[in-house]
Amino acid sequence: MSAARWTWRALPLAGALLLSACAAPNKPLYLWEGFPRQQYEVLQRTGLDANAQIQALQAHAEKARAAGAALPPGFRAHLGMLQLSVGAADQARASWQAEKLAFPESAPYMDQLLKRLDGAAAAQPTSGNPS
């Protein structure tokens, strides 16, 4: 094959390679940032106190919302655990229900947590005088 003929056949391939090099990189599916590190620190009990962690996660969620990015799997579940640890059971319930909506595959675990939460609430004595 002559050099001129080879050049004309390679030209479309070179053009395709050039165009693919200019393509924008894929946008990440989730906005992770420091979430995995924070989870690790909670499990190791070396992180911030629960209220500070909740604030950090809420700031992370707000940043994701502003960027139009999705929160990663487990984010809302972890937030719910922290909320429950500071006595905010209603907020924990809302976070776990949001996790179920965002990640339907988490439903069995979230349902188990919600059931335990509802069971604990039912077992709480009422603060009134018995008649």
Secondary structure, DSSP 8 states (H G I E B T S, - for coil): --HHHHHHHHHHHHHHHHHHHTS-----SB--TTHHHHHHHHHHT-S--HHHHHHHHHHHHHHHHHHT-B--TTHHHHHHHHHHHTT-HHHHHHHHHHHHHH-GGGHHHHHHHHHHHHHHHHHS--SS---
